[in-house]
């Protein structure tokens, strides 16, 4: 037996032996040194957390602590008891200072629970809750200590019922909608490096407006805690029926722990039953079920007394996708679950919208069926084309084995299959790019088709048209997987393979296919992606060489095209020249640091775009927005702040116009995030703090939404710390200190983590120090003096490493009484 897997027979025997004993006698029995420590720890955990009463739930018979009615705690007066939990009492309170009228729930620790360890945990809970701001998470309003020294905190009062009860009588769609609200709240906490660890119906209430409220982050655990502390196997707070296997075994928790509990909750919400342990009568039996029993496939549950009316019809709807979603979420090995709550939410949303889900083996036939069911009237022709693709491939293979007289027909069939597959890739790749949360679906679709085209590559021989088609498909897949300027899956290694295949195919096809506009456009697309990859590897000059070579090729063939083809290729040429400008001067990525040359390229690209404007083409408007934003950054680097502000404002207006015409469009939203962030930084540099805060607010809100919808591995989730840095600084400069204090911790945690990983790497350490001083300033100006001092203590080493002049400048910006004594003594 390993320490994480105690002898369950011994656990059960000891639990049964001590469960009914008086507390003193029970403790004496458990203190027996002859007992196995792991078994004792497991029994203590089961004894402490065997019930399912939420700390903020309302029990049928509350046991109030006497003497608190009428007591004033800060701005709140206790009115009546609400409930009791494992660590203390919950009271109804009303506002007592006259600032406004309102009620709240006050949580007071029990006497005897105020040990040093519990108080430290309580302090952690305060910090955790203060960092969370989400419509589906109960807000922290205040905190402090009672007159008799017990810690308390005040949270918003939630009127509602547990989420499993709220599901009674609701349709399947309505239940899933409630679950998505909860999942969004949990994902928000995970992005702030917090796990809940006790997700269960009593901790998730639904109010009268159908809004979910997640309660009790009292057991939240910051993921950046010391690893040794994270493996502590003493007192563990969880509810066995909703716990994950790793929690029951006493292993470190992670976001996967909450993901598992969400799976149990969703199972109960949809079926009214637990996935296993349905006959468990004790905490020990429930814990064993978590470890040993496999969840029952939801659609195979038999009707029973606990099942809602209409269960048989509901059960049929669970078959297939929802079965697979739930079973994937409830995988006992962590690595087999969804990678994130966002990924689970994306599958639920895909099910509701009729799209394929990732939780099942998703072949082309499955996805095609989904598409047809969503668009029955519009997909007659597409269905015929898909049928032709399948039948054509089969006929081509069969006819290839026939007599010589049939070979010409097989060759023609091969050409038809190639053309159909190419058209499907091009049309649907573009369509899915604008749908948030669709990246995984798009990748799966393209992979199926590219798998077919890989076979065609082997048989393409010297057919230049086949190589032209392969250029386009591989370029699109490379763009999906790793284009750093678009919406991609951020998998550069896979992207590099496909861009290499695209470029190789382009070279084979160019001598005879450069008169085909579609192929020329695909080849330039592939060249731009390859150049971006070279720049990401630090080979900026090599990337410039690729762009210049293909720019020259396009300029040489462009005069032969007319009409729409000429217009499309002129647009592609403008994009290539714009990239040359960006490669010559760019912040946050590699460049040649030649701003004057960059401005020349920007001017050329703008001249190419001007004749294309005003014709209702959103791609032209988007590219012009990118150009104006890039030029604004170059102007800022050259200290031309008035020109930078003008270009940044124009770029942001361009992005807002595109988004207003295409609401919800993924690429338009991504562009808005980029230009709003840059505009905020430039406006702040130019002294326009209110304008900077306005711009960064746009970026912050849009990026949070995109990160929530597309998962923690998306580019927007990775960008949040950078945007938080700009947004928090702008808010602070604009006098909005309270808001800044909520945002800056996201950036500070990121840079502190990098500094810890890299030892004393000067850039990460410097950014950590600057952000710590900004955060302390924001907290102090918002009246949060104790948190401000705590921030400075926590990051003292980084602050002390700052150059003296920079440190003095930042120290002086702090309000009196925040900086440690003597901190500014050496500053002149």
C-alpha positions in Angstrom: 0.0 0.0 0.0 1.3 3.5 -0.8 0.6 6.4 1.5 -2.0 7.7 -0.9 -3.9 4.3 -0.9 -4.6 3.2 2.6 -5.9 -0.3 3.5 -9.6 0.2 3.0 -10.5 -2.9 5.1 -8.5 -1.4 8.0 -10.1 2.0 7.4 -13.6 0.6 7.5 -12.9 -1.5 10.6 -11.4 1.5 12.5 -14.2 3.8 11.3 -16.9 1.4 12.5 -15.1 1.0 15.8 -14.9 4.7 16.7 -17.8 6.4 14.9 -20.2 6.1 17.8 -17.7 6.7 20.6 -17.8 9.9 22.7 -15.3 12.5 21.4 -12.7 12.0 24.2 -12.8 8.2 24.0 -12.7 8.4 20.2 -9.6 10.6 20.3 -7.8 8.3 22.7 -8.5 5.3 20.4 -7.2 7.2 17.4 -4.1 8.2 19.2 -2.9 4.6 19.6 0.6 4.6 18.2 0.1 1.0 17.0 -2.4 2.2 14.3 -1.3 2.9 10.8 -0.9 6.6 10.3 -2.5 6.6 6.8 -5.5 4.7 8.1 -5.9 7.1 11.0 -5.7 10.1 8.7 -8.3 8.6 6.4 -10.7 7.9 9.3 -10.2 11.4 10.7 -11.1 12.9 7.3 -14.2 10.7 7.0 -15.3 11.6 10.5 -14.8 15.3 9.9 -16.4 15.5 6.5 -19.0 12.7 6.4 -21.9 15.1 6.0 -23.0 17.2 3.1 -24.1 20.3 5.0 -22.8 23.4 3.2 -21.3 26.1 5.3 -23.7 28.6 3.8 -26.6 26.3 3.4 -29.7 26.6 5.6 -30.4 23.4 7.6 -33.8 22.4 8.6 -33.1 23.0 12.3 -30.3 25.6 12.7 -28.4 25.6 16.0 -27.7 29.2 16.6 -24.8 30.4 18.7 -26.4 32.5 21.5 -25.8 36.1 22.0 -25.0 37.4 18.5 -28.4 39.0 17.6 -28.0 42.7 17.5 -24.2 42.6 17.5 -22.6 45.1 15.0 -19.7 43.8 12.9 -18.2 46.6 10.9 -21.0 48.1 8.9 -23.3 45.2 9.5 -25.7 44.2 12.3 -26.6 40.6 13.0 -30.3 39.9 12.8 -30.9 36.1 13.0 -29.2 32.8 12.5 -29.1 31.2 9.0 -27.3 28.0 9.5 -24.3 26.1 10.9 -21.4 24.5 9.2 -18.2 22.6 10.0 -16.2 25.7 10.9 -18.8 28.1 12.3 -22.1 29.9 12.2 -23.8 31.8 9.4 -26.0 34.7 10.3 -28.4 37.0 8.5 -27.2 40.6 8.8 -28.4 44.0 7.7 -26.5 47.2 6.8 -26.1 49.2 10.0 -24.1 52.3 8.9 -26.9 54.0 6.9 -24.8 54.0 3.7 -27.5 51.9 2.0 -30.0 49.3 3.0 -29.3 45.7 2.3 -28.8 42.3 3.8 -25.9 39.8 3.8 -24.7 36.5 5.2 -22.1 36.8 7.9 -19.8 33.8 8.5 -18.3 33.6 12.0 -15.7 30.9 12.9 -16.6 28.7 15.9 -14.8 29.0 19.2 -12.1 26.3 19.2 -11.7 26.6 15.4 -9.6 29.8 15.8 -6.3 28.0 15.9 -3.3 29.5 14.2 -3.6 27.1 11.2 -7.4 27.8 10.8 -6.8 31.5 11.1 -4.1 31.3 8.3 -6.6 29.4 6.2 -9.2 32.0 6.9 -6.8 34.8 5.8 -6.2 32.8 2.6 -10.0 32.6 2.0 -10.3 36.4 2.4 -7.6 36.9 -0.3 -9.1 34.2 -2.6 -12.6 35.7 -2.4 -11.4 39.3 -2.9 -9.8 38.2 -6.2 -13.0 36.8 -7.6 -15.5 39.0 -9.4 -18.1 37.0 -11.3 -21.9 37.2 -11.6 -22.3 33.6 -10.5 -19.9 33.7 -7.5 -21.2 35.0 -4.2 -19.3 38.3 -3.5 -17.2 39.1 -0.5 -18.4 42.3 1.0 -16.4 42.8 4.2 -14.2 40.9 6.7 -12.8 41.4 10.3 -13.0 40.1 13.8 -15.8 40.0 16.3 -15.5 41.7 19.7 -14.6 38.4 21.2 -11.8 37.9 18.7 -13.4 35.4 16.3 -12.8 36.0 12.6 -15.8 36.7 10.4 -16.5 37.7 6.8 -19.6 39.1 5.1 -20.9 37.8 1.8 -23.9 38.6 -0.3 -27.1 36.9 0.8 -28.3 34.5 -1.8 -32.0 33.5 -1.8 -32.4 30.3 -3.7 -32.5 26.5 -3.7 -29.8 23.9 -4.4 -29.1 23.4 -8.0 -30.3 19.8 -8.1 -33.7 20.8 -6.6 -33.9 23.8 -9.0 -33.7 21.3 -11.9 -37.0 19.7 -11.0 -39.5 20.2 -13.8 -36.9 21.8 -16.1 -36.2 20.8 -19.7 -32.9 19.2 -20.6 -31.8 22.4 -22.3 -32.7 24.5 -19.2 -30.7 22.2 -16.9 -27.7 22.4 -19.2 -28.0 26.2 -19.2 -27.8 26.3 -15.4 -24.8 24.0 -15.5 -23.0 26.3 -18.0 -23.5 29.3 -15.6 -21.8 27.2 -12.9 -19.1 26.1 -15.2 -18.3 29.7 -16.1 -18.0 30.6 -12.4 -15.6 27.7 -11.7 -13.6 28.5 -14.8 -13.3 32.1 -13.6 -11.9 30.9 -10.3 -9.4 28.5 -12.1 -8.1 31.4 -14.1 -7.4 33.2 -10.8 -5.4 30.0 -9.7 -8.1 28.9 -7.2 -9.9 25.6 -6.9 -13.1 25.2 -4.9 -12.7 21.6 -3.8 -16.2 21.1 -2.5 -18.6 21.5 -5.4 -22.0 20.0 -4.4 -25.7 21.0 -4.7 -25.7 22.7 -1.3 -22.9 25.0 -2.4 -24.6 26.0 -5.7 -27.9 27.9 -5.3 -30.2 29.1 -8.0 -32.2 32.3 -7.3 -35.7 33.2 -8.3 -34.4 34.7 -11.5 -32.7 31.5 -12.6 -29.2 32.7 -11.8 -26.7 30.4 -10.3 -24.6 31.5 -7.3 -21.6 29.5 -6.2 -21.0 29.7 -2.5 -18.3 28.9 0.1 -14.8 29.3 -1.2 -13.7 28.7 2.4 -11.8 25.7 1.2 -10.4 27.3 -1.9 -6.7 26.5 -2.4 -4.3 28.7 -4.3 -2.6 26.5 -6.9 0.7 28.3 -6.4 1.0 27.1 -2.8 4.2 25.3 -1.7 4.3 21.8 -3.0 5.0 20.3 0.3 2.0 22.0 1.8 -0.2 20.9 -1.1 0.5 17.2 -0.3 -0.5 17.5 3.4 -2.9 14.6 4.2 -4.4 15.8 7.4 -7.8 17.5 7.6 -9.3 17.6 4.2 -12.6 19.4 3.4 -14.8 17.6 0.8 -18.0 15.8 0.5 -17.4 12.1 -0.3 -20.3 11.7 -2.7 -19.0 14.6 -4.9 -15.3 14.2 -4.3 -12.7 13.1 -6.9 -10.6 10.0 -6.5 -7.5 12.0 -5.8 -9.3 13.9 -3.0 -10.4 10.6 -1.4 -6.8 9.3 -1.6 -5.4 12.5 0.0 -3.4 13.5 -3.1 -2.8 17.1 -4.2 -5.8 18.8 -5.7 -5.9 20.7 -9.0 -8.4 22.1 -11.4 -9.1 18.5 -12.5 -10.6 18.0 -9.0 -13.3 20.6 -9.6 -13.8 19.3 -13.1 -14.6 15.8 -11.7 -17.0 17.2 -9.1 -18.7 19.2 -11.9 -19.2 15.9 -13.7 -21.0 14.4 -10.6 -23.1 17.5 -10.3 -24.1 17.4 -13.9 -24.9 13.7 -13.7 -27.2 14.4 -10.7 -28.8 17.4 -12.5 -29.6 15.4 -15.6 -30.6 12.1 -14.0 -31.6 12.8 -10.4 -29.2 10.0 -9.4 -25.5 9.8 -8.4 -23.2 8.1 -10.9 -22.2 5.4 -8.3 -22.5 4.7 -4.6 -26.3 5.1 -4.8 -26.8 2.7 -1.9 -23.9 4.0 0.2 -25.0 4.6 3.8 -21.9 6.1 5.2 -19.0 8.4 4.3 -16.7 5.4 4.1 -18.9 3.5 1.7 -19.3 6.7 -0.4 -15.5 7.1 -0.5 -15.0 3.5 -1.6 -17.5 4.0 -4.4 -15.6 7.0 -5.7 -12.4 4.8 -5.9 -13.8 1.5 -7.0 -17.1 1.8 -8.8 -17.3 2.9 -12.5 -20.1 5.4 -13.2 -23.3 4.0 -14.7 -23.9 5.2 -18.3 -26.6 7.8 -17.7 -28.9 6.6 -20.5 -28.8 3.0 -19.1 -30.3 4.0 -15.7 -33.6 2.2 -15.1 -36.7 4.2 -14.1 -37.0 4.4 -10.3 -38.9 6.3 -7.6 -36.4 9.2 -7.7 -36.7 9.7 -11.4 -38.7 12.7 -12.6 -41.7 12.2 -14.8 -40.8 11.7 -18.4 -37.5 10.1 -17.5 -37.7 7.6 -20.4 -37.8 10.4 -22.9 -35.0 12.2 -21.2 -32.9 9.0 -21.1 -33.2 8.7 -24.9 -31.7 12.2 -25.3 -28.8 11.3 -23.1 -27.7 8.5 -25.4 -24.6 9.3 -27.4 -23.1 12.7 -26.8 -24.3 13.5 -23.3 -23.4 10.0 -22.2 -19.9 10.5 -23.5 -19.5 14.0 -22.1 -20.4 12.8 -18.6 -18.3 9.7 -18.7 -15.3 11.6 -19.9 -15.7 14.1 -17.1 -15.9 11.3 -14.6 -12.8 9.4 -15.7 -10.9 8.4 -12.6 -7.4 9.0 -14.1 -6.9 12.7 -14.2 -5.2 12.7 -17.6 -8.3 11.1 -19.2 -10.7 13.9 -18.2 -11.3 17.1 -20.1 -8.2 19.3 -19.9 -10.2 22.2 -18.5 -13.7 23.4 -17.4 -13.8 25.5 -20.6 -13.3 22.3 -22.7 -16.2 20.7 -20.9 -18.3 23.8 -21.4 -17.4 23.9 -25.1 -18.7 20.3 -25.5 -22.0 21.1 -23.7 -22.5 24.2 -25.9 -21.7 22.1 -29.0 -24.3 19.6 -28.0 -26.9 22.4 -27.5 -26.1 23.9 -30.8 -26.1 20.6 -32.7 -22.4 20.6 -33.3 -20.0 17.6 -32.8 -18.5 17.1 -29.4 -15.0 16.0 -28.6 -16.0 13.4 -26.1 -16.6 10.8 -28.7 -14.6 9.4 -31.6 -15.8 11.9 -34.1 -15.4 10.6 -37.7 -16.4 12.6 -40.7 -19.7 10.9 -40.9 -20.6 11.9 -37.4 -19.8 15.5 -38.0 -21.5 15.6 -41.3 -24.7 14.2 -39.7 -24.5 16.9 -37.1 -24.1 19.6 -39.8 -27.1 18.2 -41.8 -29.4 18.1 -38.7 -28.5 21.7 -38.0 -29.1 22.9 -41.5 -31.5 20.5 -43.2 -32.8 23.0 -45.7 -29.4 24.5 -46.6 -27.4 21.3 -46.9 -29.0 19.4 -49.8 -26.2 20.4 -52.2 -23.5 19.9 -49.5 -24.9 16.4 -48.7 -24.7 15.5 -52.4 -21.1 16.7 -52.5 -20.3 14.7 -49.4 -21.9 11.7 -50.9 -19.9 12.2 -54.0 -16.8 12.5 -52.0 -17.4 9.1 -50.3 -18.7 7.3 -53.3 -16.1 8.9 -55.6 -13.3 7.7 -53.3 -14.6 4.2 -53.3 -15.2 4.1 -57.0 -11.7 5.5 -57.6 -10.1 2.8 -55.6 -12.2 0.1 -57.2 -11.7 1.4 -60.8 -8.0 1.6 -60.3 -8.0 -2.2 -60.2 -9.9 -2.6 -63.4 -8.7 -2.9 -67.0 -6.7 -0.3 -68.8 -9.9 1.0 -70.5 -11.2 2.2 -67.2 -8.1 4.1 -66.0 -9.1 7.4 -67.5 -12.4 7.3 -65.7 -10.6 6.6 -62.4 -8.2 9.5 -62.9 -11.2 11.8 -63.5 -12.8 10.5 -60.4 -9.7 11.2 -58.4 -9.7 14.8 -59.7 -13.3 15.2 -58.6 -12.6 13.9 -55.1 -9.7 16.3 -54.8 -11.7 19.3 -55.9 -14.6 18.5 -53.5 -12.3 18.0 -50.6 -10.5 21.3 -51.3 -13.7 23.2 -51.5 -15.0 21.8 -48.2 -11.7 22.7 -46.5 -11.7 26.3 -47.8 -15.3 27.1 -47.2 -15.8 25.5 -43.8 -12.4 26.6 -42.4 -13.4 30.2 -43.0 -16.9 29.7 -41.6 -15.8 28.1 -38.4 -13.1 30.7 -37.7 -15.7 33.2 -36.7 -17.4 30.9 -34.2 -16.1 31.1 -30.6 -15.2 27.7 -29.1 -15.1 26.0 -32.5 -11.3 25.6 -32.9 -11.4 21.9 -31.8 -14.2 21.1 -34.2 -12.5 22.9 -37.0 -9.2 21.0 -36.4 -11.0 17.7 -36.3 -12.8 18.4 -39.6 -9.7 19.5 -41.4 -7.7 16.5 -40.0 -10.2 14.1 -41.6 -10.0 15.8 -44.9 -6.2 16.2 -44.8 -5.9 12.5 -43.9 -7.6 11.8 -47.2 -5.4 14.3 -49.1 -2.2 12.7 -47.6 -3.2 9.7 -49.6 -3.6 11.8 -52.7 -0.2 13.3 -52.2 1.3 9.9 -52.6 -0.5 9.4 -55.9 -0.3 13.0 -57.2 2.9 12.2 -59.1 3.6 15.1 -61.5 0.0 16.4 -61.5 0.6 20.2 -60.8 -3.1 20.8 -60.1 -3.0 18.2 -57.3 0.0 19.9 -55.8 -1.8 23.3 -56.0 -4.7 21.8 -54.1 -2.4 20.4 -51.5 -0.8 23.8 -51.1 -4.1 25.4 -50.1 -5.2 22.6 -47.7 -1.9 22.4 -45.8 -1.6 26.2 -45.6 -5.1 26.4 -44.0 -4.2 23.7 -41.5 -1.0 25.4 -40.6 -2.9 28.6 -40.2 -5.3 26.9 -37.9 -2.6 25.3 -35.8 -0.1 28.0 -35.4 -0.6 31.4 -37.1 0.6 33.9 -34.5 -1.5 36.7 -35.9 -4.8 34.9 -36.2 -7.0 32.5 -34.2 -5.1 29.3 -33.9 -4.8 26.3 -31.7 -1.2 27.4 -30.7 0.5 24.1 -31.7 3.6 25.4 -33.5 5.2 22.0 -34.1 2.2 20.6 -36.0 1.9 23.9 -37.8 5.5 23.8 -38.9 5.0 20.3 -40.5 2.0 21.5 -42.5 3.5 24.7 -43.6 6.6 22.8 -44.8 4.2 20.5 -46.8 2.4 23.6 -48.2 5.6 25.3 -49.3 7.0 22.1 -50.9 3.7 21.6 -52.8 3.8 25.3 -53.8 7.2 25.1 -55.3 6.2 22.0 -57.3 3.1 23.7 -58.6 4.3 27.3 -59.2 5.9 26.8 -62.7 2.6 25.8 -64.3 0.0 27.0 -61.8 1.0 30.6 -61.2 -1.8 31.7 -63.6 -4.4 30.3 -61.2 -5.5 33.0 -58.8 -6.6 30.6 -56.1 -3.3 28.8 -56.0 -1.3 32.0 -56.0 -3.3 33.3 -53.0 -2.8 29.9 -51.2 1.0 30.0 -51.8 1.3 33.6 -50.5 -0.8 32.5 -47.4 1.6 29.7 -46.8 4.6 32.0 -47.2 3.3 34.5 -44.7 2.8 31.7 -42.1 6.3 30.3 -42.7 7.7 33.8 -42.2 5.9 34.2 -38.9 7.2 30.9 -37.7 10.8 31.9 -38.6 10.3 35.2 -36.7 9.0 33.2 -33.7 12.2 31.2 -33.8 14.3 34.4 -33.7 15.1 34.2 -37.4 13.6 37.6 -38.3 15.9 38.2 -41.3 15.0 34.8 -42.8 11.4 35.6 -42.4 11.9 38.9 -44.2 13.6 37.0 -47.0 10.7 34.6 -47.4 8.2 37.5 -47.6 10.3 39.5 -50.1 10.7 36.5 -52.4 7.0 35.7 -52.5 6.1 39.4 -52.7 8.3 39.7 -55.8 6.7 36.6 -57.3 3.2 38.0 -56.8 4.1 41.4 -58.2 5.5 39.6 -61.3 2.3 37.7 -62.0 -0.3 40.2 -60.8 -0.7 42.1 -64.1 -2.2 39.0 -65.8 -5.2 38.9 -63.5 -8.4 41.0 -63.8 -11.6 41.6 -61.9 -12.2 39.8 -58.6 -9.0 37.8 -59.0 -6.9 40.9 -59.3 -8.6 42.5 -56.4 -8.1 39.4 -54.1 -4.4 39.2 -55.0 -3.9 43.0 -54.5 -5.3 42.4 -51.0 -2.8 39.6 -50.5 0.0 41.7 -51.7 -0.9 44.5 -49.3 -0.9 42.0 -46.4 2.5 40.7 -47.4 3.9 44.3 -47.5 2.2 45.1 -44.2 4.0 42.0 -42.6 7.3 43.3 -43.9 6.6 46.5 -42.0 5.8 44.6 -38.9 8.9 42.5 -39.2 11.0 45.7 -39.4 9.5 47.2 -36.2 7.3 45.4 -33.7 7.0 45.3 -29.9 6.5 42.0 -28.1 7.9 40.0 -30.9 11.1 39.8 -32.9 11.9 42.6 -35.4 14.8 44.2 -37.1 14.3 47.4 -35.1 14.2 49.6 -38.2 11.2 51.9 -37.5 11.7 54.3 -40.5 11.8 51.3 -42.9 8.7 50.0 -41.2 6.8 53.2 -41.8 7.8 53.1 -45.5 6.3 49.6 -45.8 3.1 50.7 -43.9 2.7 53.6 -46.4 3.0 51.2 -49.3 0.5 48.8 -47.9 -2.0 51.6 -47.2 -1.7 52.8 -50.7 -2.5 49.3 -52.0 -5.5 49.0 -49.7 -7.1 52.4 -50.5 -8.5 51.4 -53.9 -10.1 48.4 -52.2 -12.0 50.3 -49.6 -15.7 51.1 -49.6 -16.8 47.9 -51.3 -18.3 46.1 -48.3 -15.3 43.8 -47.8 -14.7 43.2 -44.1 -11.2 41.7 -44.8 -10.0 45.1 -46.1 -11.4 46.9 -43.0 -9.7 44.4 -40.7 -6.3 44.6 -42.5 -6.5 48.4 -42.4 -7.2 48.2 -38.6 -4.1 46.0 -38.3 -2.0 48.5 -40.3 -3.1 51.5 -38.3 -2.5 49.7 -35.0 1.0 48.5 -36.1 1.9 52.0 -37.2 0.6 53.5 -33.9 3.1 51.2 -32.0 6.0 52.3 -34.3 5.1 56.0 -33.7 5.0 55.4 -30.0 8.5 53.7 -30.1 9.7 56.8 -31.9 8.1 59.1 -29.3 5.7 60.6 -31.8 2.9 60.4 -29.3 0.3 62.6 -31.2 0.7 60.5 -34.4 0.6 57.3 -32.3 -2.6 58.3 -30.5 -4.3 59.3 -33.7 -3.5 56.0 -35.4 -4.4 54.0 -32.3 -7.8 55.7 -32.1 -8.4 55.1 -35.8 -7.4 51.4 -35.5 -9.7 50.9 -32.5 -12.6 52.7 -34.3 -12.0 50.4 -37.3 -12.2 47.3 -35.2 -15.3 48.5 -33.4 -17.0 49.1 -36.7 -16.2 45.6 -38.0 -17.5 44.1 -34.8 -20.7 46.1 -34.9 -21.3 44.7 -38.4 -20.4 41.2 -37.4 -21.3 40.8 -33.7 -19.8 37.7 -32.1 -17.3 37.2 -34.8 -14.2 35.6 -33.3 -11.6 37.3 -35.5 -13.3 40.7 -35.1 -13.3 40.3 -31.3 -9.6 39.2 -31.3 -8.7 42.3 -33.3 -10.6 44.5 -30.9 -8.6 43.1 -28.0 -5.3 43.9 -29.7 -6.1 47.4 -30.8 -7.8 48.3 -27.5 -4.8 47.1 -25.5 -2.4 49.1 -27.7 -4.6 52.2 -27.7 -4.7 52.1 -23.9 -0.9 51.9 -23.6 -0.4 54.7 -26.0 -3.1 57.0 -24.4 -1.5 56.4 -21.0 1.9 57.3 -22.4 0.4 60.5 -23.9 -1.1 61.5 -20.5 -4.7 60.6 -21.3 -5.5 58.4 -18.3 -9.3 58.3 -18.6 -9.0 57.5 -22.3 -6.5 54.8 -21.5 -8.8 53.2 -18.9 -11.7 53.3 -21.4 -9.7 51.5 -24.0 -8.2 48.8 -21.7 -11.6 48.1 -20.2 -12.8 47.1 -23.7 -9.7 44.9 -24.1 -10.1 43.3 -20.6 -13.7 42.5 -20.9 -13.4 41.1 -24.4 -10.3 39.0 -23.6 -12.0 37.6 -20.5 -15.0 36.5 -22.6 -12.8 34.9 -25.2 -10.6 33.1 -22.7 -13.8 31.8 -20.9 -15.3 30.5 -24.2 -12.1 29.0 -25.7 -10.3 27.6 -22.7 -7.1 28.2 -20.6 -4.9 27.1 -23.5 -6.2 29.7 -25.9 -4.2 32.7 -26.9 -6.6 35.0 -25.0 -6.0 33.2 -21.7 -2.3 33.5 -22.2 -2.8 37.2 -23.0 -4.8 38.0 -19.8 -1.7 38.9 -17.6 -0.4 41.3 -20.2 -3.7 43.0 -20.6 -4.2 43.1 -16.8 -0.9 44.9 -16.5 -2.0 47.7 -18.9 -5.6 47.8 -17.6 -4.6 47.9 -14.0 -2.1 50.7 -14.6 -4.6 52.7 -16.6 -7.3 52.3 -13.9 -4.8 53.4 -11.2 -3.8 56.5 -13.3 -7.4 57.3 -13.8 -8.1 57.3 -10.1 -10.1 54.0 -10.1 -7.9 52.4 -7.5 -10.5 49.9 -6.2 -10.9 48.4 -9.7 -7.1 48.4 -10.3 -6.7 46.4 -7.1 -8.9 43.7 -8.5 -7.1 43.5 -11.9 -3.4 43.9 -11.1 -3.1 40.6 -9.1 -3.6 38.7 -12.4 -0.5 40.3 -13.9 1.5 40.2 -10.7 0.9 36.4 -10.2 2.1 35.8 -13.8 5.4 37.7 -13.4 6.1 36.4 -9.9 5.7 32.9 -11.3 8.1 33.6 -14.1 10.6 35.1 -11.8 10.4 32.1 -9.5 11.0 29.7 -12.4 13.9 31.7 -13.8 15.6 32.4 -10.5 16.6 36.0 -10.5 16.0 36.7 -14.1 16.2 40.6 -14.1 13.3 41.3 -16.4 10.7 39.1 -14.7 12.0 40.2 -11.3 11.8 43.8 -12.3 8.2 43.5 -13.6 7.2 41.6 -10.4 8.5 44.4 -8.3 6.9 47.2 -10.3 3.6 45.4 -10.3 3.8 44.8 -6.6 4.3 48.5 -6.0 1.5 49.4 -8.3 -0.8 46.9 -6.6 0.1 48.2 -3.1 -0.6 51.8 -4.3 -4.0 50.7 -5.7 -4.9 48.9 -2.5 -3.8 51.7 -0.3 -5.7 54.4 -2.3 -8.8 52.1 -2.1 -8.5 52.1 1.7 -7.1 48.6 1.9 -4.1 49.4 4.0 -3.5 45.9 5.5 -3.6 44.2 2.1 -1.2 46.9 0.7 1.3 46.2 3.4 0.9 42.5 2.9 1.6 42.9 -0.8 4.8 44.7 -0.1 6.0 42.1 2.4 5.2 39.3 0.1 7.3 40.7 -2.8 9.9 42.5 -0.7 12.8 40.6 -2.3 11.8 41.6 -5.8 11.3 45.2 -4.8 14.7 45.4 -3.1 16.3 44.2 -6.4 15.0 47.3 -8.3 17.5 50.0 -9.3 17.5 52.7 -6.6 16.2 55.5 -8.8 13.3 53.4 -10.1 12.5 52.2 -6.6 12.5 55.7 -5.2 10.1 56.9 -7.9 7.6 54.2 -7.1 8.0 54.5 -3.3 7.1 58.1 -3.5 3.8 57.3 -5.2 2.6 55.3 -2.3 0.3 57.0 0.2 1.7 57.7 3.7 1.9 54.8 6.1 2.1 52.1 3.5 5.9 51.9 2.8 8.0 50.1 5.4 9.8 52.5 7.8 13.1 53.6 6.2 12.1 52.5 2.7 12.4 56.0 1.2 15.0 57.3 3.6 17.8 57.0 1.0 15.7 58.7 -1.7 16.6 62.3 -2.5 
